[in-house]
Amino acid sequence: MSERFRVLVIDDDPGIREYLHTVASRQGYDVFSAADGESALAGLAESRPDIVTLDAILPGMDGLETLRSLKEVLPHVPVIMLSGHGQARMIVDAMRLGASDFLRKPFEVEELELAFSKALETHALKEEVVHLRGRVRSEVDGLLLRGDSPKMKEVRETIEQVADTDITVLIRGESGTGKELVARALYQLSGRSERPFVKVNCAALPSELLESELFGFEKGAFTGAQKRKLGKFEYANRGTIFLDEISEMAPGLQAKLLQVLQDGEFSRLGGESDVKVDTRIIAATNRNLEEAVRSGEFREDLYYRLNVVMVQVPPLRETIDAVPLLAEYFFSMYAEQYGKEAPPLSPETMGEMMAYGWPGNVRELENMIKRMVVLGNEHAVIKEIKRQGVVVARARDAADDETLDANSLGSELAGEAGLDLKAIAKRAARAAEKRVIEKVLTQTRWNRKEAALRLQISYKALLYKMKENGLSDGN
């Protein structure tokens, strides 16, 4: 069982201390109390709080001075200020010194519970940022391994140019190309890197749940809404929000997102007033948004608001020279992570990887390397590459042939008379067969035995078909 959260109550009023102790204990927290700032600071080694409630008016060291000292020792622990006065100047000073919230006495139990929940969730996000910062920097370095192709140079240059701005960025690319990695690179290199990075997958939730996830709701907004819930935009305030698969967002939500982009404000579900936020928005999609706009699935005005700067991440097959560097990077990373003494990749495996089309892009490569490290051998992965290579080649060539043969073959036969549909189909099939065999031979560097294995035919059958189609090493 995990250790319970610990609350430190600092208040000179015994009645308030007892009340806060009771409320916090009922919520499942371990509670420690102190009557003044000096004793609270002296007992931090024992209390080790995850959250602090602090009275603004204390004997001796006052609340603001205690807050300043607490933040010097425990900078990441949230502190909720309590006061019966609540002057504007005091609230401003407390927030400037790092208080996470400010409650006026007397307050309702629900207010305190909400303040605890909000503070701990924000604290968890900050801890995640700290935890991921080193990993993100490593991943950004990994992104730089994608070779020196013009397309990857353009990606890196765009990241460097716009990272330290608040401009909205739309990241486009196939699944597995590293769109989230680009988003994290933009965040890590920005002036908001000390603030939260909040990711939301717009395709993971139905529209109603996604709205409450993004914008939150008020108590009583719907059945089951027993208390206020903050949305992701509020948690990302002064930070960055990454909206993955933005094309899957429902039209009604698109309108609300447009309001955030235009005015920097929104309303919670059931809310009567607008909430202002300062959040940088980065969005990503693997779909053709222009087609979605034409079909009415995506708002045109939102498209132009999002597409201020566009980053197109190329598929791995277009930056194939990066495969050795990426493979070595992932190999070292997972060997260290799993404590494996794995040998380097063999020339045969690397040759297979260089010849493969990588339909799953960098994610597929990473997963294959991970399996190699965990299993301790390359054979299963090589077999998978070969099998997938045949499937992908056939699918791609079949798609190409539908267009190629319909045009070129049609033009070729346009002047011929007496040919029926069966004859045309037979010639088209022969052309498709030749293209597939030639493609696989190229991938295997004209190793006929390997090509026959991939094509799942006998060696003699391959030689016959090569002769029939006029294929030789010189082709």
PAGUNU-403348 format. One record per residue (C-alpha): z, y, x; chain. Coordinates in Angstrom, 2 decimals, decimal comma, padded with zeros to 5 digits. Layout:
REM PAGUNU-403348
REC      c3      c2      c1 ch
REC       Z       Y       X  A
...
END
This chain:
REM PAGUNU-403348
REC      c3      c2      c1 ch
REC  000,00  000,00  000,00  A
REC -000,94  003,44  001,36  A
REC  001,80  005,99  002,17  A
REC  002,55  008,44 -000,64  A
REC  001,76  012,14 -000,35  A
REC  004,67  014,28  000,81  A
REC  005,55  017,67 -000,72  A
REC  007,76  020,28  000,95  A
REC  009,43  022,71 -001,50  A
REC  010,63  025,99  000,06  A
REC  012,64  028,12 -002,40  A
REC  016,04  029,84 -002,31  A
REC  016,70  029,17 -006,02  A
REC  018,44  025,75 -006,46  A
REC  017,19  025,52 -010,05  A
REC  013,56  026,01 -009,00  A
REC  013,94  023,49 -006,16  A
REC  015,34  020,90 -008,57  A
REC  012,60  021,61 -011,12  A
REC  009,81  021,31 -008,54  A
REC  011,41  018,17 -007,13  A
REC  011,39  016,57 -010,59  A
REC  007,80  017,57 -011,39  A
REC  006,42  016,44 -008,01  A
REC  008,36  013,16 -008,08  A
REC  006,94  012,33 -011,50  A
REC  003,47  012,74 -010,03  A
REC  004,27  010,13 -007,38  A
REC  004,98  012,43 -004,43  A
REC  007,82  012,13 -001,90  A
REC  009,64  015,47 -002,00  A
REC  011,60  017,40  000,66  A
REC  013,34  020,72  000,02  A
REC  014,43  023,75  002,03  A
REC  016,23  026,93  000,94  A
REC  014,63  029,24  003,51  A
REC  011,73  029,51  005,93  A
REC  013,75  028,89  009,07  A
REC  015,19  025,55  007,95  A
REC  011,81  024,46  006,53  A
REC  010,07  025,10  009,87  A
REC  012,88  023,39  011,79  A
REC  012,53  020,26  009,63  A
REC  008,75  019,85  009,76  A
REC  009,00  016,90  012,12  A
REC  010,96  015,02  009,44  A
REC  009,16  016,21  006,28  A
REC  005,61  015,99  007,68  A
REC  004,23  017,51  004,44  A
REC  000,78  016,97  002,97  A
REC  001,31  019,99  000,71  A
REC  003,81  022,88  000,59  A
REC  005,10  025,07 -002,26  A
REC  006,46  028,34 -000,87  A
REC  008,41  031,09 -002,65  A
REC  007,06  034,52 -001,73  A
REC  010,52  036,13 -001,70  A
REC  012,97  034,41  000,66  A
REC  016,14  035,50  002,47  A
REC  015,70  036,15  006,18  A
REC  012,11  035,21  007,08  A
REC  010,10  036,22  003,99  A
REC  007,41  034,10  002,33  A
REC  004,43  035,68  004,07  A
REC  006,03  035,37  007,51  A
REC  006,92  031,74  006,74  A
REC  003,32  031,13  005,61  A
REC  002,02  032,60  008,86  A
REC  004,28  030,34  010,91  A
REC  003,43  027,26  008,82  A
REC -000,28  027,82  009,36  A
REC  000,22  028,10  013,11  A
REC  001,90  024,66  013,17  A
REC  000,04  022,92  010,30  A
REC -003,24  024,80  009,88  A
REC -004,85  022,19  007,58  A
REC -001,90  021,62  005,20  A
REC -002,43  023,44  001,86  A
REC  000,28  025,91  000,85  A
REC  000,81  027,01 -002,78  A
REC  002,58  030,39 -003,03  A
REC  005,01  030,98 -005,92  A
REC  006,25  034,39 -007,03  A
REC  007,84  036,08 -010,02  A
REC  006,12  039,33 -009,16  A
REC  002,54  038,57 -008,23  A
REC  001,55  042,02 -006,97  A
REC -002,14  042,22 -006,08  A
REC -001,38  043,19 -002,48  A
REC  000,88  040,17 -001,95  A
REC -001,73  037,79 -003,40  A
REC -004,43  039,22 -001,12  A
REC -002,19  038,96  001,95  A
REC -001,21  035,37  001,09  A
REC -004,81  034,29  000,66  A
REC -005,80  036,01  003,88  A
REC -003,08  034,09  005,72  A
REC -004,42  030,80  004,38  A
REC -002,61  030,06  001,10  A
REC -004,59  027,62 -001,03  A
REC -003,31  028,97 -004,38  A
REC -000,91  031,52 -005,92  A
REC  001,15  030,81 -009,08  A
REC  003,24  033,35 -010,99  A
REC  006,68  032,28 -012,19  A
REC  007,34  031,01 -014,78  A
REC  004,46  028,54 -014,77  A
REC  003,61  025,52 -016,89  A
REC  003,81  021,99 -015,54  A
REC  000,04  021,65 -016,06  A
REC -000,57  024,70 -013,83  A
REC  001,42  023,16 -011,00  A
REC -000,25  019,77 -011,42  A
REC -003,67  021,44 -011,33  A
REC -002,69  023,44 -008,23  A
REC -001,56  020,24 -006,49  A
REC -004,75  018,41 -007,46  A
REC -006,99  021,28 -006,37  A
REC -005,18  021,75 -003,05  A
REC -005,25  018,07 -002,14  A
REC -008,90  017,61 -003,10  A
REC -009,86  020,66 -001,03  A
REC -007,73  019,35  001,83  A
REC -009,48  015,97  001,61  A
REC -012,88  017,67  001,82  A
REC -011,77  019,62  004,90  A
REC -010,51  016,44  006,58  A
REC -013,83  014,78  005,83  A
REC -015,63  017,71  007,45  A
REC -013,48  017,38  010,57  A
REC -014,03  013,61  010,65  A
REC -017,77  013,90  010,20  A
REC -018,34  016,82  012,55  A
REC -018,56  014,68  015,68  A
REC -020,69  012,12  013,86  A
REC -023,00  014,82  012,50  A
REC -023,46  016,28  015,96  A
REC -024,38  012,80  017,20  A
REC -026,79  012,36  014,29  A
REC -028,37  015,73  015,01  A
REC -028,90  014,54  018,56  A
REC -030,46  011,42  017,07  A
REC -032,84  013,55  015,06  A
REC -034,03  015,09  018,31  A
REC -035,12  011,62  019,43  A
REC -037,97  011,58  016,92  A
REC -040,46  012,32  019,66  A
REC -042,51  015,36  020,58  A
REC -045,12  015,08  017,85  A
REC -046,25  018,42  016,37  A
REC -044,70  017,49  013,01  A
REC -041,25  016,80  014,47  A
REC -041,44  019,92  016,64  A
REC -042,09  021,90  013,48  A
REC -039,05  020,31  011,79  A
REC -036,77  021,14  014,71  A
REC -038,10  024,68  015,03  A
REC -037,58  025,35  011,33  A
REC -034,00  024,04  011,51  A
REC -033,25  026,31  014,46  A
REC -034,81  029,34  012,76  A
REC -033,08  029,10  009,37  A
REC -029,84  027,18  010,05  A
REC -027,67  030,23  010,62  A
REC -028,81  032,00  007,44  A
REC -027,92  031,63  003,76  A
REC -031,51  030,97  002,75  A
REC -032,21  028,11  000,33  A
REC -034,03  025,16  001,90  A
REC -036,07  022,40  000,23  A
REC -036,37  019,21  002,29  A
REC -039,24  016,88  001,43  A
REC -040,17  013,44  002,68  A
REC -040,32  009,75  001,87  A
REC -037,16  007,70  001,31  A
REC -035,45  006,85  004,57  A
REC -037,00  009,60  006,69  A
REC -033,68  011,39  007,28  A
REC -033,64  014,21  004,73  A
REC -029,84  014,19  004,52  A
REC -029,70  014,30  008,31  A
REC -031,82  017,46  008,25  A
REC -029,47  018,95  005,64  A
REC -026,44  018,17  007,80  A
REC -028,18  019,63  010,85  A
REC -028,79  022,86  008,91  A
REC -025,12  022,90  007,91  A
REC -023,74  021,98  011,32  A
REC -025,72  024,72  013,07  A
REC -024,84  027,37  010,45  A
REC -022,02  029,88  010,25  A
REC -020,60  027,82  007,38  A
REC -019,89  024,73  009,50  A
REC -016,12  025,31  009,22  A
REC -016,40  025,21  005,43  A
REC -017,08  022,19  003,17  A
REC -020,36  020,28  003,05  A
REC -020,60  018,75 -000,44  A
REC -023,29  016,20 -001,27  A
REC -024,38  015,43 -004,84  A
REC -026,94  012,75 -005,71  A
REC -028,65  014,08 -008,82  A
REC -030,08  010,65 -009,68  A
REC -026,77  008,80 -009,53  A
REC -025,27  010,15 -012,77  A
REC -026,53  010,73 -016,32  A
REC -027,15  014,34 -017,28  A
REC -023,84  014,89 -019,12  A
REC -021,73  013,54 -016,27  A
REC -023,78  015,37 -013,64  A
REC -023,14  018,69 -015,39  A
REC -019,36  018,20 -015,32  A
REC -019,59  016,95 -011,73  A
REC -021,48  020,04 -010,60  A
REC -019,81  022,73 -012,71  A
REC -016,48  021,25 -013,82  A
REC -014,86  021,59 -017,23  A
REC -011,93  023,20 -019,02  A
REC -009,10  021,36 -020,70  A
REC -010,22  020,25 -024,16  A
REC -013,93  020,77 -023,44  A
REC -014,59  017,27 -024,77  A
REC -012,72  014,12 -025,74  A
REC -010,78  012,95 -022,71  A
REC -010,75  016,32 -020,94  A
REC -006,97  016,49 -020,63  A
REC -006,91  019,09 -017,89  A
REC -009,24  021,43 -016,07  A
REC -011,54  019,86 -013,47  A
REC -013,24  021,87 -010,75  A
REC -016,91  021,19 -010,07  A
REC -018,66  020,53 -006,79  A
REC -019,95  024,09 -006,64  A
REC -016,37  025,41 -006,57  A
REC -015,38  022,94 -003,84  A
REC -018,44  024,09 -001,88  A
REC -017,51  027,76 -002,25  A
REC -018,25  029,58  001,04  A
REC -019,73  026,31  002,26  A
REC -022,90  024,28  001,62  A
REC -023,93  022,03 -001,25  A
REC -026,65  019,42 -000,75  A
REC -028,48  018,41 -003,94  A
REC -030,22  015,15 -003,13  A
REC -033,04  013,88 -005,39  A
REC -033,21  017,27 -007,11  A
REC -036,34  016,21 -009,00  A
REC -034,22  013,86 -011,15  A
REC -032,15  016,71 -012,63  A
REC -032,55  017,16 -016,41  A
REC -034,27  020,38 -017,63  A
REC -031,07  021,71 -019,24  A
REC -029,19  021,42 -015,97  A
REC -032,11  022,95 -014,10  A
REC -031,61  026,14 -016,12  A
REC -027,93  026,26 -015,17  A
REC -028,75  025,68 -011,51  A
REC -031,26  028,51 -011,70  A
REC -028,45  030,82 -012,83  A
REC -026,39  029,87 -009,76  A
REC -029,36  030,58 -007,49  A
REC -030,09  033,93 -009,15  A
REC -026,60  035,30 -009,82  A
REC -024,18  033,14 -007,83  A
REC -022,20  032,28 -010,97  A
REC -021,91  029,68 -013,72  A
REC -019,56  028,64 -016,52  A
REC -017,56  025,44 -016,68  A
REC -018,05  023,15 -019,67  A
REC -015,91  024,65 -022,42  A
REC -015,33  027,78 -020,38  A
REC -015,44  031,31 -021,81  A
REC -015,93  033,20 -018,55  A
REC -018,24  032,87 -015,56  A
REC -017,12  031,54 -012,18  A
REC -018,53  033,26 -009,11  A
REC -019,30  031,23 -006,01  A
REC -020,77  031,88 -002,59  A
REC -022,52  028,60 -001,85  A
REC -025,59  027,83  000,20  A
REC -027,91  025,41 -001,57  A
REC -030,00  022,78  000,24  A
REC -032,09  020,44 -001,92  A
REC -034,13  017,34 -001,15  A
REC -036,74  015,24 -002,92  A
REC -039,14  012,39 -002,23  A
REC -041,31  013,28 -005,22  A
REC -044,28  015,62 -005,59  A
REC -042,59  018,62 -007,21  A
REC -045,91  020,35 -007,86  A
REC -046,97  017,47 -010,10  A
REC -043,55  017,51 -011,79  A
REC -044,02  021,22 -012,53  A
REC -047,49  020,62 -013,98  A
REC -046,17  017,80 -016,19  A
REC -043,28  019,94 -017,43  A
REC -040,57  017,75 -015,85  A
REC -039,46  020,47 -013,44  A
REC -039,06  024,20 -014,10  A
REC -041,57  026,32 -012,28  A
REC -039,12  029,20 -011,78  A
REC -036,56  026,82 -010,25  A
REC -039,23  025,31 -007,99  A
REC -040,01  028,73 -006,50  A
REC -036,30  029,53 -006,14  A
REC -035,68  026,31 -004,22  A
REC -038,85  026,33 -002,17  A
REC -037,99  029,46 -000,15  A
REC -038,20  027,48  003,09  A
REC -039,64  023,98  003,05  A
REC -039,00  021,29  005,66  A
REC -041,41  018,34  005,53  A
REC -039,92  015,32  007,31  A
REC -042,74  013,02  008,48  A
REC -042,61  009,25  007,92  A
REC -041,81  007,11  010,95  A
REC -045,32  005,62  011,05  A
REC -046,61  009,13  011,89  A
REC -044,13  009,49  014,77  A
REC -044,32  005,88  015,99  A
REC -043,78  006,91  019,63  A
REC -040,18  007,71  018,66  A
REC -039,38  004,07  017,82  A
REC -038,20  003,05  021,35  A
REC -035,87  006,05  021,63  A
REC -034,48  005,59  018,11  A
REC -034,07  001,86  018,62  A
REC -032,14  002,41  021,84  A
REC -030,01  005,09  020,16  A
REC -029,08  002,85  017,20  A
REC -028,63 -000,17  019,47  A
REC -026,08  001,64  021,65  A
REC -024,30  003,15  018,65  A
REC -023,80 -000,14  016,79  A
REC -023,05 -002,15  019,93  A
REC -020,16  000,23  020,57  A
REC -019,10  000,29  016,91  A
REC -018,94 -003,51  016,59  A
REC -017,74 -004,18  020,12  A
REC -020,78 -006,26  021,01  A
REC -022,22 -006,91  024,45  A
REC -025,77 -007,10  023,13  A
REC -028,70 -007,49  025,56  A
REC -031,49 -004,90  025,53  A
REC -034,44 -005,38  023,21  A
REC -037,12 -007,70  024,53  A
REC -040,69 -006,46  025,17  A
REC -041,89 -008,79  022,40  A
REC -039,54 -007,23  019,83  A
REC -040,43 -003,72  020,91  A
REC -044,12 -004,59  020,64  A
REC -043,59 -005,84  017,08  A
REC -041,72 -002,66  016,20  A
REC -044,47 -000,44  017,59  A
REC -047,09 -002,32  015,57  A
REC -045,09 -002,28  012,33  A
REC -045,76  000,30  009,59  A
REC -042,08  001,02  008,70  A
REC -042,35  001,56  004,94  A
REC -038,56  002,13  004,87  A
REC -038,82  004,65  007,72  A
REC -035,83  005,45  009,97  A
REC -033,35  003,89  007,55  A
REC -035,20  000,57  007,77  A
REC -035,26  000,73  011,57  A
REC -031,53  001,52  011,69  A
REC -030,67 -001,38  009,39  A
REC -032,78 -003,80  011,43  A
REC -031,11 -002,75  014,67  A
REC -027,70 -003,11  013,03  A
REC -028,53 -006,68  011,99  A
REC -029,71 -007,50  015,51  A
REC -026,43 -006,28  016,97  A
REC -024,25 -008,07  014,41  A
REC -026,20 -011,35  014,53  A
REC -026,57 -011,24  018,30  A
REC -030,28 -012,21  018,28  A
REC -033,67 -010,79  017,45  A
REC -035,43 -013,81  015,90  A
REC -034,53 -013,22  012,25  A
REC -035,51 -009,55  012,48  A
REC -038,81 -010,32  014,25  A
REC -039,62 -012,82  011,51  A
REC -038,86 -010,22  008,85  A
REC -041,04 -007,61  010,58  A
REC -043,93 -010,04  010,69  A
REC -043,53 -011,01  007,05  A
REC -043,14 -007,41  005,89  A
REC -046,06 -006,34  008,06  A
REC -048,41 -008,72  006,26  A
REC -047,18 -007,62  002,84  A
REC -047,47 -003,93  003,65  A
REC -050,87 -004,34  005,31  A
REC -052,23 -006,22  002,32  A
REC -050,87 -003,72 -000,16  A
REC -052,11 -000,73  001,81  A
REC -055,53 -002,21  002,47  A
REC -055,89 -003,27 -001,14  A
REC -055,16  000,28 -002,23  A
REC -057,55  001,69  000,38  A
REC -060,26 -000,77 -000,60  A
REC -060,06  000,18 -004,26  A
REC -061,16  003,67 -003,32  A
REC -063,32  002,88 -000,31  A
REC -065,27  000,04 -001,84  A
REC -065,73  001,77 -005,18  A
REC -067,38  004,68 -003,40  A
REC -069,10  003,30 -000,31  A
REC -070,09  000,00 -001,85  A
REC -071,32  001,73 -004,99  A
REC -073,44  004,09 -002,90  A
REC -074,70  001,20 -000,81  A
REC -075,87 -000,76 -003,85  A
REC -077,09  002,23 -005,84  A
REC -080,67  001,71 -004,73  A
REC -080,64 -002,08 -005,13  A
REC -081,87 -003,76 -008,31  A
REC -080,94 -007,11 -009,85  A
REC -077,33 -007,26 -008,60  A
REC -074,80 -008,22 -011,25  A
REC -071,07 -007,43 -011,36  A
REC -070,08 -010,79 -009,85  A
REC -072,22 -010,12 -006,80  A
REC -070,66 -006,67 -006,34  A
REC -067,14 -008,11 -006,70  A
REC -067,91 -010,81 -004,13  A
REC -069,14 -008,27 -001,58  A
REC -066,12 -006,01 -002,22  A
REC -063,78 -008,97 -001,67  A
REC -065,57 -009,80  001,59  A
REC -065,17 -006,19  002,77  A
REC -061,47 -006,21  001,86  A
REC -060,92 -009,51  003,68  A
REC -062,60 -008,17  006,81  A
REC -060,42 -005,02  006,78  A
REC -057,19 -007,03  006,43  A
REC -058,11 -009,46  009,22  A
REC -059,17 -006,64  011,52  A
REC -055,96 -004,71  010,80  A
REC -053,71 -007,69  011,58  A
REC -055,68 -008,53  014,73  A
REC -055,21 -004,95  015,90  A
REC -051,46 -005,11  015,18  A
REC -051,13 -008,32  017,19  A
REC -053,31 -006,96  020,02  A
REC -055,93 -009,63  019,12  A
REC -053,52 -012,52  019,56  A
REC -055,32 -014,99  017,27  A
REC -052,42 -017,44  016,92  A
REC -050,05 -014,62  015,98  A
REC -052,59 -013,16  013,55  A
REC -053,11 -016,56  011,87  A
REC -049,34 -016,86  011,45  A
REC -049,11 -013,44  009,84  A
REC -052,07 -014,12  007,56  A
REC -050,58 -017,50  006,65  A
REC -053,80 -019,42  007,43  A
REC -054,64 -022,00  010,07  A
REC -055,91 -021,02  013,51  A
REC -059,28 -022,69  012,84  A
REC -059,58 -020,91  009,48  A
REC -059,03 -017,58  011,22  A
REC -061,69 -018,30  013,84  A
REC -064,13 -019,22  011,08  A
REC -063,40 -016,05  009,13  A
REC -063,68 -013,91  012,25  A
REC -067,11 -015,40  012,93  A
REC -068,11 -015,04  009,28  A
REC -067,11 -011,36  009,28  A
REC -068,61 -010,59  012,70  A
REC -065,25 -009,84  014,32  A
REC -064,62 -010,11  018,04  A
REC -062,45 -008,48  020,69  A
REC -065,18 -005,97  021,23  A
REC -065,10 -004,67  017,64  A
END
